[in-house]
Amino acid sequence: MTDERTGRAKLPRIGPLAVSEDAERCLVVDAADDEDWVARFDKSDEFPAREWADNMVSAYNQRLRSPQAGTAAARRAAPP
């Protein structure tokens, strides 16, 4: 995909994120499509995978709701 105005590659639009968890890992996924994951945190006794996934989701979703919607993430997630 290329932006006809700028000639640059278009980034995919991703809306709010969510966490999908199984016995081995926590995935950060597109809330509308849990098969479309953007980050994977493998579980172990030494690493708080769920906490990292929750923090990533919280930070991203907060930016989407921010009044400073001029951020790159907000522009990608905004409807055309």
N, C-alpha and C positions, 0 to 999 in steps of 0.2 A: 504494500500500500504506500502510495506517495501523495503528499499534500500538493494539490495542483497549484496553489498559491505560492508556496515556498520551495517546492521541489524536494523537500525533506521527507524522510520516511515518517509515516504516521505511527504513533504509538497506539496500541489497542486500548479501548475504553474499558476500564475496570471500575465497577461500582463498589459498594461496601464489601468489606472482606469478612470472613468468618473462620472459625477453627473447626477442622474435622479431625477427629482423634480415633486411633485404633490402639491395639496393644503395643505396637512397636514405635509409633511416631505420631506427631501432631503436624497436620498440614494447615497452612494458611491458604484459604481458598476464596474464589469469587463467591460471594454469598448467593448469587443467582445460579451458580453451577459448581457444585462441590467436586466435580471431576477436573476442574480447571484450577490447579494449585499454583501458587506463586512462591512459596517457601516451605521447606521441610525441616522439621526439627526431630531428630531421632531421640527416643527416650533412653535414658540410662540413669543409674544411681548418682552419677556425678554431674548431671546436667538437667536443669529444670525446663524441659521441653515445653510443657503446657504454659508455663509462665512466660516464656519468650514468645510463643505464638500469640497468647492473649495480649501481651504488650504491643506486638507488631500490629495486630488487628485494631486495638484501641487507638494507637497513634494515627494510623492511616484513616480510620473512620472519623476520628475527631477532625482531621484536616479537611475531609470532605464536607463536614458540617460547618467549618469555620467561615466567619464572615470575610476572611481574606481568601476568597475562593480563587484568587489569582495564582495560587500555587500550581505547579505542574500537575500534581496528582488530581487536584480539583478540576483543572481544565480537561484532563483526559476523561474524567468520570462524568463530566457535565453532558447532558443531552445535546445533540447538534442543533 
